[in-house]
Amino acid sequence: MTQADLITGCQRQDRQCQRLLYDKYVDLAIGVSLRYARDKQEAWDIVHDAFLQVFKYIDNFTAVRGTFEPWFCKIVVNSALKKYQKNRLVFPEATEFHLLDDIVSPTVLSDLQAEDLLRLLERLPDGYRLVFNLYVVEGYRHGEIADLLGISASSVRSQLTRAKQRLQQLIAQQNSLEYGQ
Amino acid sequence: MDNNQSTNKDWRDQLNRRPHDWDTEQLWVEIEKDLPKKRRPAVWYWLFGGTALLVTSLLVGTYFLSETASKTVSETAVRPTTSSTVLESTTDVLPKTNTITSTTKTTSLPKTDAVQAFVRPEKPQKTTLTEEHFPLKPTQQVSSLIINQPKLAKQKPTLTSTFTTNLPVTSKVSASKVSSNRAVLPALETYPITPLPIANLEPSFPKGKNGSMRSVQISKNTFSLLFYQSISHVWTSFELKNTAQQSQLDRRLATERPLESWSTGLSAKWQFLPQFFVEAGLERQQITTLLQGTIRDETVRTVESDSAFFYTDVSGLRNYLAGAHDVRTITTQQLHNYNRTVLYNLPLAIGYEKEYGRLAFGLKGGVIVNWKQRFSGEFILPDDTLLDNESIQSAQLFSSNIGMGWQIGSHVRYQLRPRLDLQLTLQHRQFLGSLMEVTNNGYEQNLRTLGVQIGLSKRFN
């Protein structure tokens, strides 16, 4: 069964097609949700919500507009954002964060394994993690993130800068620990 | 959405396809359970409403039919089946100096005559009265006495009844060969009886053999007004309106704090039969309930730290000496999740009540129509104080102010006074619609209450 058939079946509310679609994309949904969630329970809820949304609004998906995967990822991300909105996420107030130098080269992040990065992301405050994910991983622009979160673009930039700095610091701490050992 | 695409693509793929240990089968079971099905909520509304209407109609109909039937029987002419041949009446007047003699007549009735044939025409009475011995003058009214007693009518062939009054007159009436449904008895002299003065017109508990107070039985067509106050425990749960997904987190949080509801009301009860009643009321119900979202008990604190460390790039080619002064403020996320909502309810119920002396036990069930106030709500802090901050607005928006619910209950009533009762009711309520609907999140809040109602009831017959 091709993906188009699968989607057509889901549009007919065919339970078997829905199950096949679920099997195909559940790993992707889990991966995305884990980046946004604070814990596994929250990630579970995000995936749950996301699939319900997908099956509800799959009529709106047309192959002309693009492939299914980005559309699906966007729904998962939106579900995660809704979770944040529901919990009335408060972005931390302006913090002073000074580094003596830009100590991390860009290669550091790219050399990190996914597991390591996820562990570090989990240690970021909610607002930092959200903005970092949306910008760095998902590829949203500042303006788009601002619209999604209902904050100003300058706040997004500020949050992003701090998120990166915090991440760099965490990486540095991790590496120093490894170096020490 | 296209920034750094080339740089982050590998990350994204790695992150999105990372291995996990989730029980995806269980997750699918939960999703499948919440997948939309054909909704038929209206069926329950109509089923319940229809049943209540049907039961009410039946009870009211039965009541009126029974009234009409008894009236019809009394007014319908009964066609005689036989002739009444001999009717004798002898009247002895005591003391013996007073005599009243009634003539005896044999009447032959045609079989086809209607009941008016049973009415004996007035005949002059041969009466001798001595006033000095008989202070009360008998009225010369002559009438026929119709006994509507089938059992008596079947006692053939002779029916003899003795009527004794407090007056010094004794009438002996004998009838023979009476086989119709009604026995026609001869004329009786009746005397005006002066009613005894009633000392106290106000109702009071009658006394039993041992002097104890007995209950006042409730007859049909009794109205009563009940003023009550009740407290209920509230169970609440949330549903996502769009997905019908029930958040486990919210459900958990809703049970973490006891929620309560207070209501005050006035209801009118009509006991249309001795044991059945209908009840309608108006009440104000105040519910303290969970608004939405999650409580996060984070505290506000500022963390300052200085650090200096060697940093080595993972490539191992460069070493850095780095230092940082980190001042971070962790902002509390104090969410005010509790909200006070006011409902104006119109409870309608039908019930059954059985009396045991001065105690009565009853069951009732019915519907509630309620009107929700559209307001911004009051935020309640965990220590039960109101949040004094006008800048924070509740997201309490209702798509409809009118809601419905159902209730069942049982009550115990105790007669304090003949027309004053103390009533204790245990009742369960379920609000069928949502108490809260937030447009953005599409949440529905369902409510269930179980409470005790105490009130005083005044009866009007």
Chai-1 contact restraints between the chains, C-beta under 6 A:
chainA,res_idxA,chainB,res_idxB,connection_type,confidence,min_distance_angstrom,max_distance_angstrom,comment,restraint_id
A,Y22,B,W28,contact,1.0,0.0,6.0,A-B,restraint_1
A,V26,B,T24,contact,1.0,0.0,6.0,A-B,restraint_2
A,L28,B,N16,contact,1.0,0.0,6.0,A-B,restraint_3
A,I30,B,H20,contact,1.0,0.0,6.0,A-B,restraint_4
A,I30,B,W22,contact,1.0,0.0,6.0,A-B,restraint_5
A,G31,B,L15,contact,1.0,0.0,6.0,A-B,restraint_6
A,G31,B,N16,contact,1.0,0.0,6.0,A-B,restraint_7
A,G31,B,R17,contact,1.0,0.0,6.0,A-B,restraint_8
A,G31,B,R18,contact,1.0,0.0,6.0,A-B,restraint_9
A,V32,B,N16,contact,1.0,0.0,6.0,A-B,restraint_10
A,R35,B,L15,contact,1.0,0.0,6.0,A-B,restraint_11
A,H48,B,E30,contact,1.0,0.0,6.0,A-B,restraint_12
A,H48,B,I31,contact,1.0,0.0,6.0,A-B,restraint_13
A,F51,B,I31,contact,1.0,0.0,6.0,A-B,restraint_14
A,L52,B,D34,contact,1.0,0.0,6.0,A-B,restraint_15
A,L52,B,T243,contact,1.0,0.0,6.0,A-B,restraint_16
A,L52,B,Q245,contact,1.0,0.0,6.0,A-B,restraint_17
A,K86,B,G293,contact,1.0,0.0,6.0,A-B,restraint_18
A,K86,B,N441,contact,1.0,0.0,6.0,A-B,restraint_19
A,N87,B,G293,contact,1.0,0.0,6.0,A-B,restraint_20
A,N87,B,T294,contact,1.0,0.0,6.0,A-B,restraint_21
A,R88,B,L335,contact,1.0,0.0,6.0,A-B,restraint_22
A,V90,B,T331,contact,1.0,0.0,6.0,A-B,restraint_23
A,V90,B,Q333,contact,1.0,0.0,6.0,A-B,restraint_24
A,P92,B,T331,contact,1.0,0.0,6.0,A-B,restraint_25
A,E93,B,T329,contact,1.0,0.0,6.0,A-B,restraint_26
A,E93,B,T331,contact,1.0,0.0,6.0,A-B,restraint_27
A,T95,B,R328,contact,1.0,0.0,6.0,A-B,restraint_28
A,T95,B,T329,contact,1.0,0.0,6.0,A-B,restraint_29
A,E96,B,V327,contact,1.0,0.0,6.0,A-B,restraint_30
A,H98,B,H325,contact,1.0,0.0,6.0,A-B,restraint_31
A,L99,B,A324,contact,1.0,0.0,6.0,A-B,restraint_32
A,L100,B,A322,contact,1.0,0.0,6.0,A-B,restraint_33
A,L100,B,G323,contact,1.0,0.0,6.0,A-B,restraint_34
A,I103,B,Y311,contact,1.0,0.0,6.0,A-B,restraint_35
A,I103,B,Y320,contact,1.0,0.0,6.0,A-B,restraint_36
A,I103,B,A322,contact,1.0,0.0,6.0,A-B,restraint_37
A,S105,B,D313,contact,1.0,0.0,6.0,A-B,restraint_38
A,V108,B,V314,contact,1.0,0.0,6.0,A-B,restraint_39
A,D111,B,V314,contact,1.0,0.0,6.0,A-B,restraint_40
A,A114,B,Q14,contact,1.0,0.0,6.0,A-B,restraint_41
A,A114,B,L15,contact,1.0,0.0,6.0,A-B,restraint_42
A,A114,B,R18,contact,1.0,0.0,6.0,A-B,restraint_43
A,V136,B,N8,contact,1.0,0.0,6.0,A-B,restraint_44
A,V137,B,N8,contact,1.0,0.0,6.0,A-B,restraint_45
A,V137,B,R12,contact,1.0,0.0,6.0,A-B,restraint_46
A,G139,B,M1,contact,1.0,0.0,6.0,A-B,restraint_47
A,G139,B,D2,contact,1.0,0.0,6.0,A-B,restraint_48
A,G139,B,N3,contact,1.0,0.0,6.0,A-B,restraint_49
A,G139,B,Q5,contact,1.0,0.0,6.0,A-B,restraint_50
A,Y140,B,M1,contact,1.0,0.0,6.0,A-B,restraint_51
A,A172,B,Y311,contact,1.0,0.0,6.0,A-B,restraint_52
A,S176,B,F309,contact,1.0,0.0,6.0,A-B,restraint_53
A,Y179,B,T312,contact,1.0,0.0,6.0,A-B,restraint_54
